[in-house]
Amino acid sequence: MYFSEKEKLVISEALQLLWDERGLDYLSLDDNGKYCDSDYPADADLANIINRLWNYF
């Protein structure tokens, strides 16, 4: 799938807004570079998805 630079910028900014809205900065990284939290696994899963998308863009 091809995205223009402007589309990539918009997607990246939307991901940042989602990250901030959910307050995911509290999550820590494990030894494999994955976000983890045994009390809130859904937050860790979302953070890992956002991180993978950021790496793509």
Protein Blocks (a to p, Z undefined) as FASTA:
>chain_A
ZZdfklmmmmmmmmmmmmmmnopmlpccdfkopacdfklmmlmmmmmmmmmmmmmZZ
